[in-house]
Amino acid sequence: MGRPGQQSRNYQITQLPNPLASPRLRGEIVSYYLALLSRWGPQNWWPAQSRFEVIVGAYLTQNTNWSNVEKALLNLRHARLLSVAGMRNATLAELETLVRPSGYFRQKARNLKTFIAFLDQQYSGSLSRMFAQPTERLRTELLALNGVGPETADSILLYAGNHPVFVVDAYTRRVLERHGITGAGSKNTRTTYEEIRSLIEYAINNAEAGSLVASSAASDPRHAISRMSSATRSALAQHYNEFHALIVRVGNSYCRTKPNCEGCPLQSFLKSLQGATAQGSPESY
């Protein structure tokens, strides 16, 4: 990612074919985005002071809530380990103790060490060299690391690296399933992560110029402005950033395992009450 005030790079991105991406569904996706922007406005996500802090947060947020991640990040900050050099020099036992509030602390500590080893071996410890790689190449490399699934890889790419990829999480799946945009089905027939990602990317990337601006966007962010949330990024990456953060807010406030649709900014888009009250998706996958 370019530092604040710097020009963002033009990264290579592959637009995936997607049978779900009909004009009607593309229009609905854009309408959801505008409705959420109108209700809450920009969310100042990701709250971090450096690219490396975003990467660490992406690892730590797996299978836990953000408040627990913040406790672990505070421990790391106080120990001066929120840097590549600091984490490289820390012992595994020290790292395990510091990230313990985020849960699965042994696994997460090992996975963070694995990332540092990857960064050192492939890019001489340089995040700038790593993020200068084409999106698809770097995504493949990240997915090959222990502890990195699609959601973690895409969070690193988008929020730390300014690569234009949309992050799909459990809230995204739940909202789209309940609104009938994607199918719930069984584990073998549910719409895949990559299908959902490409659907949203296709919808946002192919929207008409000027159609992604809310006429009366509110100003109700969940987080204070941080160095990373205010960093310079491409327009497309910014849209993916805001849309994902807004979906998370919907999930936290309304589209929970037991839905609370009254007052939700997406309530008017529901096709049926049955869809809204359907069994919720698991919180992670």
PyRosetta script that sets phi, psi and omega in degrees:
from pyrosetta import init, pose_from_sequence

init()
pose = pose_from_sequence("MGRPGQQSRNYQITQLPNPLASPRLRGEIVSYYLALLSRWGPQNWWPAQSRFEVIVGAYLTQNTNWSNVEKALLNLRHARLLSVAGMRNATLAELETLVRPSGYFRQKARNLKTFIAFLDQQYSGSLSRMFAQPTERLRTELLALNGVGPETADSILLYAGNHPVFVVDAYTRRVLERHGITGAGSKNTRTTYEEIRSLIEYAINNAEAGSLVASSAASDPRHAISRMSSATRSALAQHYNEFHALIVRVGNSYCRTKPNCEGCPLQSFLKSLQGATAQGSPESY")
pose.set_psi(1, 139.8)
pose.set_omega(1, 173.3)
pose.set_phi(2, -66.3)
pose.set_psi(2, 143.3)
pose.set_omega(2, 176.3)
pose.set_phi(3, -69.0)
pose.set_psi(3, 160.5)
pose.set_omega(3, 180.0)
pose.set_phi(4, -51.1)
pose.set_psi(4, 129.5)
pose.set_omega(4, 178.6)
pose.set_phi(5, 92.0)
pose.set_psi(5, -11.2)
pose.set_omega(5, 178.8)
pose.set_phi(6, -93.0)
pose.set_psi(6, 158.9)
pose.set_omega(6, 175.8)
pose.set_phi(7, -71.5)
pose.set_psi(7, 138.8)
pose.set_omega(7, 176.8)
pose.set_phi(8, -82.4)
pose.set_psi(8, 153.4)
pose.set_omega(8, -180.0)
pose.set_phi(9, -83.0)
pose.set_psi(9, 161.0)
pose.set_omega(9, 172.6)
pose.set_phi(10, -100.6)
pose.set_psi(10, 102.9)
pose.set_omega(10, -176.6)
pose.set_phi(11, -90.9)
pose.set_psi(11, 151.0)
pose.set_omega(11, 176.8)
pose.set_phi(12, -73.3)
pose.set_psi(12, 131.4)
pose.set_omega(12, 177.9)
pose.set_phi(13, -138.0)
pose.set_psi(13, 136.7)
pose.set_omega(13, 179.1)
pose.set_phi(14, -96.7)
pose.set_psi(14, 123.7)
pose.set_omega(14, 177.1)
pose.set_phi(15, -83.8)
pose.set_psi(15, 111.8)
pose.set_omega(15, -175.6)
pose.set_phi(16, -76.6)
pose.set_psi(16, 139.7)
pose.set_omega(16, 172.8)
pose.set_phi(17, -67.8)
pose.set_psi(17, 143.5)
pose.set_omega(17, -176.7)
pose.set_phi(18, -148.8)
pose.set_psi(18, 117.0)
pose.set_omega(18, -179.7)
pose.set_phi(19, -65.3)
pose.set_psi(19, -17.3)
pose.set_omega(19, 179.0)
pose.set_phi(20, -77.3)
pose.set_psi(20, -17.3)
pose.set_omega(20, -169.0)
pose.set_phi(21, -81.6)
pose.set_psi(21, 57.4)
pose.set_omega(21, 174.9)
pose.set_phi(22, -74.8)
pose.set_psi(22, 159.2)
pose.set_omega(22, 178.1)
pose.set_phi(23, -55.1)
pose.set_psi(23, -37.1)
pose.set_omega(23, -179.3)
pose.set_phi(24, -64.8)
pose.set_psi(24, -47.5)
pose.set_omega(24, -178.8)
pose.set_phi(25, -67.4)
pose.set_psi(25, -38.2)
pose.set_omega(25, 177.2)
pose.set_phi(26, -60.6)
pose.set_psi(26, -41.5)
pose.set_omega(26, 179.1)
pose.set_phi(27, -65.0)
pose.set_psi(27, -38.5)
pose.set_omega(27, 179.0)
pose.set_phi(28, -64.9)
pose.set_psi(28, -42.5)
pose.set_omega(28, 180.0)
pose.set_phi(29, -58.8)
pose.set_psi(29, -47.1)
pose.set_omega(29, 179.5)
pose.set_phi(30, -63.2)
pose.set_psi(30, -39.2)
pose.set_omega(30, 179.0)
pose.set_phi(31, -63.9)
pose.set_psi(31, -38.9)
pose.set_omega(31, 176.9)
pose.set_phi(32, -61.4)
pose.set_psi(32, -46.0)
pose.set_omega(32, -179.4)
pose.set_phi(33, -58.9)
pose.set_psi(33, -47.2)
pose.set_omega(33, -178.7)
pose.set_phi(34, -66.4)
pose.set_psi(34, -36.2)
pose.set_omega(34, 178.7)
pose.set_phi(35, -64.5)
pose.set_psi(35, -40.0)
pose.set_omega(35, 179.9)
pose.set_phi(36, -70.9)
pose.set_psi(36, -39.6)
pose.set_omega(36, 176.4)
pose.set_phi(37, -62.5)
pose.set_psi(37, -41.2)
pose.set_omega(37, -179.9)
pose.set_phi(38, -63.4)
pose.set_psi(38, -34.7)
pose.set_omega(38, -177.9)
pose.set_phi(39, -78.5)
pose.set_psi(39, -44.3)
pose.set_omega(39, -170.4)
pose.set_phi(40, -121.2)
pose.set_psi(40, -25.4)
pose.set_omega(40, -176.7)
pose.set_phi(41, 72.8)
pose.set_psi(41, -171.2)
pose.set_omega(41, -178.9)
pose.set_phi(42, -59.4)
pose.set_psi(42, 144.2)
pose.set_omega(42, -172.1)
pose.set_phi(43, -105.7)
pose.set_psi(43, -1.6)
pose.set_omega(43, 179.5)
pose.set_phi(44, 58.0)
pose.set_psi(44, 45.4)
pose.set_omega(44, 178.1)
pose.set_phi(45, -110.3)
pose.set_psi(45, 134.8)
pose.set_omega(45, 19.4)
pose.set_phi(46, -100.5)
pose.set_psi(46, 131.7)
pose.set_omega(46, -178.9)
pose.set_phi(47, -77.4)
pose.set_psi(47, 99.2)
pose.set_omega(47, -178.2)
pose.set_phi(48, -159.1)
pose.set_psi(48, 162.0)
pose.set_omega(48, -179.2)
pose.set_phi(49, -102.8)
pose.set_psi(49, -8.1)
pose.set_omega(49, -179.2)
pose.set_phi(50, -153.9)
pose.set_psi(50, 162.8)
pose.set_omega(50, 176.5)
pose.set_phi(51, -61.7)
pose.set_psi(51, -39.2)
pose.set_omega(51, -178.5)
pose.set_phi(52, -66.7)
pose.set_psi(52, -36.6)
pose.set_omega(52, 177.6)
pose.set_phi(53, -62.9)
pose.set_psi(53, -37.2)
pose.set_omega(53, 176.0)
pose.set_phi(54, -61.9)
pose.set_psi(54, -45.2)
pose.set_omega(54, -179.1)
pose.set_phi(55, -61.4)
pose.set_psi(55, -47.0)
pose.set_omega(55, 178.4)
pose.set_phi(56, -60.5)
pose.set_psi(56, -43.5)
pose.set_omega(56, 178.4)
pose.set_phi(57, -61.6)
pose.set_psi(57, -36.4)
pose.set_omega(57, 179.0)
pose.set_phi(58, -63.8)
pose.set_psi(58, -36.8)
pose.set_omega(58, 175.3)
pose.set_phi(59, -69.9)
pose.set_psi(59, -46.5)
pose.set_omega(59, -171.9)
pose.set_phi(60, -71.5)
pose.set_psi(60, -26.0)
pose.set_omega(60, -175.5)
pose.set_phi(61, -77.0)
pose.set_psi(61, -4.9)
pose.set_omega(61, 178.3)
pose.set_phi(62, -64.4)
pose.set_psi(62, 127.2)
pose.set_omega(62, 174.8)
pose.set_phi(63, 60.0)
pose.set_psi(63, 31.7)
pose.set_omega(63, 175.5)
pose.set_phi(64, -155.9)
pose.set_psi(64, 176.1)
pose.set_omega(64, 178.6)
pose.set_phi(65, -99.5)
pose.set_psi(65, 166.1)
pose.set_omega(65, -171.5)
pose.set_phi(66, -67.0)
pose.set_psi(66, -31.1)
pose.set_omega(66, 179.9)
pose.set_phi(67, -61.7)
pose.set_psi(67, -36.0)
pose.set_omega(67, 176.4)
pose.set_phi(68, -69.7)
pose.set_psi(68, -36.7)
pose.set_omega(68, 177.2)
pose.set_phi(69, -63.1)
pose.set_psi(69, -42.2)
pose.set_omega(69, -179.5)
pose.set_phi(70, -59.9)
pose.set_psi(70, -37.5)
pose.set_omega(70, 178.0)
pose.set_phi(71, -64.1)
pose.set_psi(71, -43.6)
pose.set_omega(71, 179.4)
pose.set_phi(72, -66.5)
pose.set_psi(72, -41.1)
pose.set_omega(72, 178.8)
pose.set_phi(73, -63.7)
pose.set_psi(73, -38.1)
pose.set_omega(73, 177.9)
pose.set_phi(74, -63.4)
pose.set_psi(74, -40.7)
pose.set_omega(74, 176.3)
pose.set_phi(75, -60.0)
pose.set_psi(75, -45.2)
pose.set_omega(75, -178.9)
pose.set_phi(76, -65.6)
pose.set_psi(76, -38.1)
pose.set_omega(76, 179.4)
pose.set_phi(77, -65.6)
pose.set_psi(77, -45.0)
pose.set_omega(77, 179.2)
pose.set_phi(78, -62.9)
pose.set_psi(78, -32.5)
pose.set_omega(78, 179.4)
pose.set_phi(79, -85.3)
pose.set_psi(79, 1.0)
pose.set_omega(79, -178.7)
pose.set_phi(80, 59.0)
pose.set_psi(80, 42.7)
pose.set_omega(80, 179.7)
pose.set_phi(81, -112.1)
pose.set_psi(81, 7.2)
pose.set_omega(81, 179.4)
pose.set_phi(82, -86.5)
pose.set_psi(82, 53.3)
pose.set_omega(82, 174.6)
pose.set_phi(83, -151.0)
pose.set_psi(83, 159.0)
pose.set_omega(83, 179.3)
pose.set_phi(84, -59.4)
pose.set_psi(84, -46.4)
pose.set_omega(84, -178.6)
pose.set_phi(85, -65.1)
pose.set_psi(85, -42.1)
pose.set_omega(85, -179.1)
pose.set_phi(86, -62.6)
pose.set_psi(86, -43.9)
pose.set_omega(86, -179.0)
pose.set_phi(87, -73.6)
pose.set_psi(87, -30.8)
pose.set_omega(87, 176.8)
pose.set_phi(88, -61.8)
pose.set_psi(88, -40.1)
pose.set_omega(88, -175.0)
pose.set_phi(89, -85.8)
pose.set_psi(89, -12.7)
pose.set_omega(89, -179.9)
pose.set_phi(90, -73.2)
pose.set_psi(90, 146.8)
pose.set_omega(90, 174.2)
pose.set_phi(91, -77.4)
pose.set_psi(91, 158.1)
pose.set_omega(91, 179.0)
pose.set_phi(92, -62.3)
pose.set_psi(92, -39.9)
pose.set_omega(92, -179.6)
pose.set_phi(93, -63.4)
pose.set_psi(93, -40.7)
pose.set_omega(93, 178.5)
pose.set_phi(94, -64.6)
pose.set_psi(94, -42.4)
pose.set_omega(94, -179.2)
pose.set_phi(95, -66.0)
pose.set_psi(95, -40.3)
pose.set_omega(95, 177.9)
pose.set_phi(96, -59.0)
pose.set_psi(96, -43.4)
pose.set_omega(96, -179.5)
pose.set_phi(97, -63.7)
pose.set_psi(97, -41.3)
pose.set_omega(97, -175.2)
pose.set_phi(98, -72.5)
pose.set_psi(98, -35.2)
pose.set_omega(98, -177.8)
pose.set_phi(99, -92.9)
pose.set_psi(99, 4.2)
pose.set_omega(99, -176.7)
pose.set_phi(100, -51.8)
pose.set_psi(100, -39.5)
pose.set_omega(100, -178.6)
pose.set_phi(101, -59.1)
pose.set_psi(101, -21.1)
pose.set_omega(101, -177.9)
pose.set_phi(102, -84.4)
pose.set_psi(102, -3.4)
pose.set_omega(102, 179.9)
pose.set_phi(103, 78.8)
pose.set_psi(103, 160.9)
pose.set_omega(103, -178.8)
pose.set_phi(104, 46.5)
pose.set_psi(104, 41.7)
pose.set_omega(104, -167.3)
pose.set_phi(105, -66.2)
pose.set_psi(105, -34.2)
pose.set_omega(105, 178.9)
pose.set_phi(106, -66.8)
pose.set_psi(106, -45.7)
pose.set_omega(106, 180.0)
pose.set_phi(107, -63.9)
pose.set_psi(107, -44.0)
pose.set_omega(107, -177.7)
pose.set_phi(108, -67.9)
pose.set_psi(108, -38.1)
pose.set_omega(108, 177.6)
pose.set_phi(109, -63.0)
pose.set_psi(109, -44.5)
pose.set_omega(109, 178.0)
pose.set_phi(110, -61.7)
pose.set_psi(110, -42.3)
pose.set_omega(110, -177.9)
pose.set_phi(111, -66.9)
pose.set_psi(111, -35.3)
pose.set_omega(111, 176.2)
pose.set_phi(112, -66.4)
pose.set_psi(112, -40.1)
pose.set_omega(112, 175.8)
pose.set_phi(113, -63.0)
pose.set_psi(113, -37.2)
pose.set_omega(113, 177.8)
pose.set_phi(114, -63.7)
pose.set_psi(114, -39.8)
pose.set_omega(114, 177.9)
pose.set_phi(115, -63.4)
pose.set_psi(115, -43.9)
pose.set_omega(115, 179.4)
pose.set_phi(116, -60.0)
pose.set_psi(116, -42.7)
pose.set_omega(116, 179.1)
pose.set_phi(117, -62.6)
pose.set_psi(117, -41.5)
pose.set_omega(117, 176.6)
pose.set_phi(118, -61.2)
pose.set_psi(118, -47.2)
pose.set_omega(118, -178.7)
pose.set_phi(119, -61.9)
pose.set_psi(119, -41.0)
pose.set_omega(119, 179.8)
pose.set_phi(120, -67.3)
pose.set_psi(120, -43.8)
pose.set_omega(120, -175.6)
pose.set_phi(121, -72.2)
pose.set_psi(121, -43.3)
pose.set_omega(121, -173.8)
pose.set_phi(122, -88.4)
pose.set_psi(122, -31.5)
pose.set_omega(122, -171.5)
pose.set_phi(123, -133.8)
pose.set_psi(123, 22.9)
pose.set_omega(123, 177.0)
pose.set_phi(124, 51.7)
pose.set_psi(124, 35.2)
pose.set_omega(124, 177.2)
pose.set_phi(125, 75.9)
pose.set_psi(125, 11.1)
pose.set_omega(125, -174.4)
pose.set_phi(126, -102.8)
pose.set_psi(126, 116.4)
pose.set_omega(126, 174.5)
pose.set_phi(127, -67.2)
pose.set_psi(127, -33.5)
pose.set_omega(127, 179.5)
pose.set_phi(128, -62.8)
pose.set_psi(128, -42.4)
pose.set_omega(128, 177.6)
pose.set_phi(129, -65.4)
pose.set_psi(129, -41.4)
pose.set_omega(129, -179.4)
pose.set_phi(130, -62.0)
pose.set_psi(130, -49.5)
pose.set_omega(130, -175.5)
pose.set_phi(131, -74.6)
pose.set_psi(131, -10.1)
pose.set_omega(131, 175.8)
pose.set_phi(132, -78.1)
pose.set_psi(132, -8.4)
pose.set_omega(132, -179.5)
pose.set_phi(133, -72.8)
pose.set_psi(133, 154.8)
pose.set_omega(133, 174.6)
pose.set_phi(134, -58.6)
pose.set_psi(134, 145.8)
pose.set_omega(134, -173.1)
pose.set_phi(135, -55.0)
pose.set_psi(135, -50.8)
pose.set_omega(135, -174.9)
pose.set_phi(136, -65.5)
pose.set_psi(136, -36.7)
pose.set_omega(136, 178.2)
pose.set_phi(137, -65.2)
pose.set_psi(137, -48.6)
pose.set_omega(137, -178.1)
pose.set_phi(138, -66.7)
pose.set_psi(138, -37.3)
pose.set_omega(138, 178.0)
pose.set_phi(139, -60.7)
pose.set_psi(139, -42.6)
pose.set_omega(139, 178.7)
pose.set_phi(140, -62.7)
pose.set_psi(140, -41.6)
pose.set_omega(140, 179.6)
pose.set_phi(141, -65.0)
pose.set_psi(141, -42.6)
pose.set_omega(141, 180.0)
pose.set_phi(142, -65.1)
pose.set_psi(142, -41.5)
pose.set_omega(142, -179.0)
pose.set_phi(143, -65.8)
pose.set_psi(143, -19.3)
pose.set_omega(143, 178.9)
pose.set_phi(144, -81.1)
pose.set_psi(144, -9.0)
pose.set_omega(144, -178.2)
pose.set_phi(145, -84.7)
pose.set_psi(145, 146.3)
pose.set_omega(145, 174.8)
pose.set_phi(146, -60.8)
pose.set_psi(146, 134.3)
pose.set_omega(146, 176.8)
pose.set_phi(147, 84.1)
pose.set_psi(147, 7.0)
pose.set_omega(147, 179.7)
pose.set_phi(148, -117.7)
pose.set_psi(148, 108.0)
pose.set_omega(148, 172.4)
pose.set_phi(149, -99.8)
pose.set_psi(149, -177.1)
pose.set_omega(149, -177.3)
pose.set_phi(150, -57.0)
pose.set_psi(150, -42.0)
pose.set_omega(150, -178.2)
pose.set_phi(151, -64.9)
pose.set_psi(151, -42.5)
pose.set_omega(151, 179.0)
pose.set_phi(152, -67.1)
pose.set_psi(152, -44.8)
pose.set_omega(152, 179.4)
pose.set_phi(153, -60.0)
pose.set_psi(153, -45.4)
pose.set_omega(153, -177.5)
pose.set_phi(154, -70.8)
pose.set_psi(154, -31.7)
pose.set_omega(154, 174.5)
pose.set_phi(155, -63.1)
pose.set_psi(155, -43.2)
pose.set_omega(155, 178.0)
pose.set_phi(156, -63.5)
pose.set_psi(156, -46.1)
pose.set_omega(156, -178.5)
pose.set_phi(157, -62.3)
pose.set_psi(157, -47.3)
pose.set_omega(157, -175.0)
pose.set_phi(158, -76.1)
pose.set_psi(158, -55.2)
pose.set_omega(158, -169.0)
pose.set_phi(159, -83.0)
pose.set_psi(159, -27.8)
pose.set_omega(159, 177.5)
pose.set_phi(160, -99.5)
pose.set_psi(160, -29.4)
pose.set_omega(160, -171.7)
pose.set_phi(161, -112.8)
pose.set_psi(161, -3.1)
pose.set_omega(161, 179.8)
pose.set_phi(162, 61.5)
pose.set_psi(162, 25.7)
pose.set_omega(162, 174.3)
pose.set_phi(163, -85.5)
pose.set_psi(163, 135.6)
pose.set_omega(163, -175.0)
pose.set_phi(164, -78.9)
pose.set_psi(164, 79.2)
pose.set_omega(164, 173.7)
pose.set_phi(165, -128.7)
pose.set_psi(165, 143.4)
pose.set_omega(165, 179.3)
pose.set_phi(166, -91.4)
pose.set_psi(166, 138.2)
pose.set_omega(166, -179.5)
pose.set_phi(167, -93.4)
pose.set_psi(167, 119.7)
pose.set_omega(167, 177.9)
pose.set_phi(168, -98.6)
pose.set_psi(168, 125.7)
pose.set_omega(168, 175.4)
pose.set_phi(169, -125.1)
pose.set_psi(169, -175.4)
pose.set_omega(169, -176.8)
pose.set_phi(170, -62.5)
pose.set_psi(170, -32.6)
pose.set_omega(170, 178.5)
pose.set_phi(171, -66.2)
pose.set_psi(171, -40.4)
pose.set_omega(171, 178.4)
pose.set_phi(172, -59.3)
pose.set_psi(172, -48.4)
pose.set_omega(172, 179.3)
pose.set_phi(173, -60.3)
pose.set_psi(173, -44.8)
pose.set_omega(173, -176.8)
pose.set_phi(174, -62.4)
pose.set_psi(174, -46.5)
pose.set_omega(174, -179.4)
pose.set_phi(175, -61.7)
pose.set_psi(175, -47.1)
pose.set_omega(175, -177.5)
pose.set_phi(176, -67.3)
pose.set_psi(176, -37.0)
pose.set_omega(176, 178.0)
pose.set_phi(177, -67.5)
pose.set_psi(177, -45.5)
pose.set_omega(177, -178.2)
pose.set_phi(178, -66.8)
pose.set_psi(178, -25.1)
pose.set_omega(178, 178.3)
pose.set_phi(179, -94.8)
pose.set_psi(179, 6.0)
pose.set_omega(179, 174.2)
pose.set_phi(180, 74.5)
pose.set_psi(180, 15.3)
pose.set_omega(180, 179.1)
pose.set_phi(181, -81.8)
pose.set_psi(181, -37.8)
pose.set_omega(181, 173.1)
pose.set_phi(182, -121.2)
pose.set_psi(182, 160.0)
pose.set_omega(182, -178.2)
pose.set_phi(183, -86.6)
pose.set_psi(183, 142.5)
pose.set_omega(183, 175.9)
pose.set_phi(184, -77.2)
pose.set_psi(184, -66.3)
pose.set_omega(184, 175.0)
pose.set_phi(185, 56.9)
pose.set_psi(185, -164.9)
pose.set_omega(185, 176.7)
pose.set_phi(186, -91.3)
pose.set_psi(186, 177.3)
pose.set_omega(186, -178.7)
pose.set_phi(187, -59.0)
pose.set_psi(187, -32.0)
pose.set_omega(187, -177.0)
pose.set_phi(188, -84.7)
pose.set_psi(188, -16.6)
pose.set_omega(188, -176.5)
pose.set_phi(189, -115.1)
pose.set_psi(189, -4.2)
pose.set_omega(189, -179.8)
pose.set_phi(190, -66.0)
pose.set_psi(190, 151.7)
pose.set_omega(190, 176.0)
pose.set_phi(191, -60.7)
pose.set_psi(191, 133.9)
pose.set_omega(191, -173.9)
pose.set_phi(192, -79.1)
pose.set_psi(192, 164.7)
pose.set_omega(192, 175.4)
pose.set_phi(193, -53.8)
pose.set_psi(193, -49.1)
pose.set_omega(193, -175.7)
pose.set_phi(194, -65.9)
pose.set_psi(194, -34.5)
pose.set_omega(194, 177.1)
pose.set_phi(195, -66.7)
pose.set_psi(195, -42.4)
pose.set_omega(195, 178.4)
pose.set_phi(196, -65.7)
pose.set_psi(196, -44.6)
pose.set_omega(196, 179.4)
pose.set_phi(197, -58.6)
pose.set_psi(197, -47.6)
pose.set_omega(197, -176.4)
pose.set_phi(198, -69.7)
pose.set_psi(198, -32.2)
pose.set_omega(198, 176.7)
pose.set_phi(199, -61.1)
pose.set_psi(199, -49.7)
pose.set_omega(199, -177.6)
pose.set_phi(200, -69.5)
pose.set_psi(200, -41.0)
pose.set_omega(200, 177.9)
pose.set_phi(201, -61.4)
pose.set_psi(201, -42.1)
pose.set_omega(201, -179.2)
pose.set_phi(202, -64.8)
pose.set_psi(202, -41.7)
pose.set_omega(202, -178.6)
pose.set_phi(203, -64.3)
pose.set_psi(203, -47.3)
pose.set_omega(203, -177.6)
pose.set_phi(204, -72.0)
pose.set_psi(204, -42.9)
pose.set_omega(204, -177.0)
pose.set_phi(205, -67.6)
pose.set_psi(205, -26.3)
pose.set_omega(205, -177.3)
pose.set_phi(206, -105.0)
pose.set_psi(206, 9.4)
pose.set_omega(206, 176.3)
pose.set_phi(207, -68.8)
pose.set_psi(207, 149.1)
pose.set_omega(207, -180.0)
pose.set_phi(208, -64.6)
pose.set_psi(208, 148.7)
pose.set_omega(208, -179.5)
pose.set_phi(209, -56.3)
pose.set_psi(209, 131.8)
pose.set_omega(209, 178.5)
pose.set_phi(210, 86.4)
pose.set_psi(210, -8.7)
pose.set_omega(210, -175.8)
pose.set_phi(211, -84.0)
pose.set_psi(211, -6.0)
pose.set_omega(211, -178.8)
pose.set_phi(212, -100.2)
pose.set_psi(212, 17.6)
pose.set_omega(212, 179.7)
pose.set_phi(213, -111.4)
pose.set_psi(213, 120.0)
pose.set_omega(213, 179.0)
pose.set_phi(214, -71.1)
pose.set_psi(214, 135.8)
pose.set_omega(214, -177.2)
pose.set_phi(215, -65.7)
pose.set_psi(215, -29.6)
pose.set_omega(215, -179.9)
pose.set_phi(216, -143.2)
pose.set_psi(216, 66.8)
pose.set_omega(216, -178.2)
pose.set_phi(217, -65.8)
pose.set_psi(217, 136.1)
pose.set_omega(217, 178.7)
pose.set_phi(218, -79.3)
pose.set_psi(218, 179.4)
pose.set_omega(218, 175.7)
pose.set_phi(219, -134.9)
pose.set_psi(219, 83.9)
pose.set_omega(219, -177.5)
pose.set_phi(220, -138.8)
pose.set_psi(220, 67.6)
pose.set_omega(220, -176.5)
pose.set_phi(221, -74.1)
pose.set_psi(221, 152.2)
pose.set_omega(221, 176.3)
pose.set_phi(222, -82.7)
pose.set_psi(222, -21.9)
pose.set_omega(222, -173.9)
pose.set_phi(223, -131.0)
pose.set_psi(223, 154.4)
pose.set_omega(223, 174.1)
pose.set_phi(224, -71.8)
pose.set_psi(224, 155.2)
pose.set_omega(224, 177.4)
pose.set_phi(225, -63.2)
pose.set_psi(225, 134.5)
pose.set_omega(225, 177.3)
pose.set_phi(226, -125.3)
pose.set_psi(226, 172.3)
pose.set_omega(226, 179.9)
pose.set_phi(227, -59.5)
pose.set_psi(227, -40.7)
pose.set_omega(227, -178.1)
pose.set_phi(228, -78.4)
pose.set_psi(228, -36.6)
pose.set_omega(228, -179.2)
pose.set_phi(229, -68.3)
pose.set_psi(229, -22.4)
pose.set_omega(229, -179.5)
pose.set_phi(230, -103.5)
pose.set_psi(230, 7.8)
pose.set_omega(230, -178.3)
pose.set_phi(231, -67.3)
pose.set_psi(231, 152.8)
pose.set_omega(231, 177.0)
pose.set_phi(232, -67.8)
pose.set_psi(232, 132.0)
pose.set_omega(232, 177.3)
pose.set_phi(233, -148.3)
pose.set_psi(233, 166.9)
pose.set_omega(233, 179.0)
pose.set_phi(234, -67.4)
pose.set_psi(234, 157.8)
pose.set_omega(234, -179.6)
pose.set_phi(235, -60.5)
pose.set_psi(235, -40.9)
pose.set_omega(235, -178.6)
pose.set_phi(236, -65.9)
pose.set_psi(236, -44.5)
pose.set_omega(236, 177.7)
pose.set_phi(237, -62.4)
pose.set_psi(237, -35.4)
pose.set_omega(237, 179.0)
pose.set_phi(238, -66.4)
pose.set_psi(238, -40.1)
pose.set_omega(238, 177.2)
pose.set_phi(239, -63.4)
pose.set_psi(239, -44.5)
pose.set_omega(239, 178.1)
pose.set_phi(240, -62.0)
pose.set_psi(240, -40.8)
pose.set_omega(240, 178.1)
pose.set_phi(241, -57.7)
pose.set_psi(241, -54.1)
pose.set_omega(241, -175.5)
pose.set_phi(242, -66.3)
pose.set_psi(242, -41.4)
pose.set_omega(242, -176.7)
pose.set_phi(243, -63.9)
pose.set_psi(243, -45.0)
pose.set_omega(243, 179.3)
pose.set_phi(244, -62.3)
pose.set_psi(244, -45.8)
pose.set_omega(244, -179.3)
pose.set_phi(245, -62.1)
pose.set_psi(245, -37.3)
pose.set_omega(245, 179.6)
pose.set_phi(246, -70.2)
pose.set_psi(246, -36.8)
pose.set_omega(246, 176.7)
pose.set_phi(247, -65.2)
pose.set_psi(247, -39.6)
pose.set_omega(247, 176.6)
pose.set_phi(248, -60.4)
pose.set_psi(248, -38.8)
pose.set_omega(248, 179.4)
pose.set_phi(249, -66.2)
pose.set_psi(249, -41.1)
pose.set_omega(249, 175.1)
pose.set_phi(250, -58.6)
pose.set_psi(250, -45.2)
pose.set_omega(250, -178.7)
pose.set_phi(251, -63.6)
pose.set_psi(251, -40.3)
pose.set_omega(251, 179.3)
pose.set_phi(252, -69.5)
pose.set_psi(252, -36.8)
pose.set_omega(252, -171.8)
pose.set_phi(253, -93.9)
pose.set_psi(253, -34.3)
pose.set_omega(253, -171.4)
pose.set_phi(254, -131.8)
pose.set_psi(254, -51.5)
pose.set_omega(254, -171.2)
pose.set_phi(255, -88.6)
pose.set_psi(255, 61.9)
pose.set_omega(255, 179.6)
pose.set_phi(256, -86.2)
pose.set_psi(256, 180.0)
pose.set_omega(256, 178.8)
pose.set_phi(257, -53.1)
pose.set_psi(257, -43.1)
pose.set_omega(257, 169.1)
pose.set_phi(258, -102.2)
pose.set_psi(258, 107.2)
pose.set_omega(258, -171.3)
pose.set_phi(259, -67.7)
pose.set_psi(259, 148.7)
pose.set_omega(259, 173.9)
pose.set_phi(260, -126.4)
pose.set_psi(260, 83.7)
pose.set_omega(260, -169.4)
pose.set_phi(261, -76.8)
pose.set_psi(261, -23.7)
pose.set_omega(261, -176.6)
pose.set_phi(262, -62.1)
pose.set_psi(262, 121.1)
pose.set_omega(262, 179.4)
pose.set_phi(263, 88.7)
pose.set_psi(263, -5.6)
pose.set_omega(263, 178.7)
pose.set_phi(264, -68.5)
pose.set_psi(264, 135.6)
pose.set_omega(264, 179.3)
pose.set_phi(265, -64.0)
pose.set_psi(265, -12.9)
pose.set_omega(265, 178.1)
pose.set_phi(266, -103.4)
pose.set_psi(266, 4.9)
pose.set_omega(266, -176.5)
pose.set_phi(267, -58.5)
pose.set_psi(267, -39.4)
pose.set_omega(267, -176.3)
pose.set_phi(268, -67.4)
pose.set_psi(268, -15.4)
pose.set_omega(268, -179.6)
pose.set_phi(269, -89.0)
pose.set_psi(269, -8.1)
pose.set_omega(269, -178.5)
pose.set_phi(270, -61.8)
pose.set_psi(270, 133.9)
pose.set_omega(270, 179.8)
pose.set_phi(271, -86.5)
pose.set_psi(271, -25.7)
pose.set_omega(271, 178.6)
pose.set_phi(272, -160.2)
pose.set_psi(272, 150.0)
pose.set_omega(272, 176.4)
pose.set_phi(273, -64.3)
pose.set_psi(273, -31.9)
pose.set_omega(273, 180.0)
pose.set_phi(274, -60.4)
pose.set_psi(274, -39.1)
pose.set_omega(274, 178.7)
pose.set_phi(275, -64.6)
pose.set_psi(275, -38.0)
pose.set_omega(275, -178.2)
pose.set_phi(276, -69.2)
pose.set_psi(276, -34.0)
pose.set_omega(276, -175.6)
pose.set_phi(277, -96.1)
pose.set_psi(277, 11.4)
pose.set_omega(277, -179.8)
pose.set_phi(278, -68.3)
pose.set_psi(278, 163.3)
pose.set_omega(278, 178.4)
pose.set_phi(279, -55.1)
pose.set_psi(279, 131.1)
pose.set_omega(279, -177.3)
pose.set_phi(280, -73.6)
pose.set_psi(280, 155.1)
pose.set_omega(280, 175.2)
pose.set_phi(281, -72.9)
pose.set_psi(281, 154.8)
pose.set_omega(281, 174.4)
pose.set_phi(282, -63.6)
pose.set_psi(282, 157.9)
pose.set_omega(282, -175.0)
pose.set_phi(283, -71.5)
pose.set_psi(283, -19.1)
pose.set_omega(283, 177.5)
pose.set_phi(284, -149.0)
pose.set_psi(284, 157.3)
pose.set_omega(284, -178.4)
pose.set_phi(285, -157.4)
pose.dump_pdb("model.pdb")
